[in-house]
Amino acid sequence: MEKQKNFRIAMERQMSFGGGERKKGKDSSGKRGDSLLHLAARAENLGKVREIFQKFEGKGIKKLLCQQNQEGETALYVAAENGNSLVVSEFLKHLDLKTASIVANNEYDALHVVARQGLHHL
């Protein structure tokens, strides 16, 4: 519940900085350079993740999943780091191996984080 509250606050802040207009891609970032998908993953908000996926079709989803924040983390990486298996599972429905293997600045990819967090059942 606390993470959803934090997500809502982050979304409100983004809206206030953007003059009420939603921006897409790298223009829509928090203090870490997170996209809206990163923020939803960080908040463990599966409903918001699904809502974002519904707004993007086909290649738009792949582009969104490839976006990296300032630490080089993808939204999958963030979800795995938080140990949220439901959000990770949702991402895996839309990912290919190349996208899932994008390496962050710390030289780890999301698959390493999934293994480290013990999410082997995915």
Order of alpha helices (4+ residues) and beta strands (2+ residues): alpha-alpha-alpha-alpha-alpha-alpha-alpha-alpha
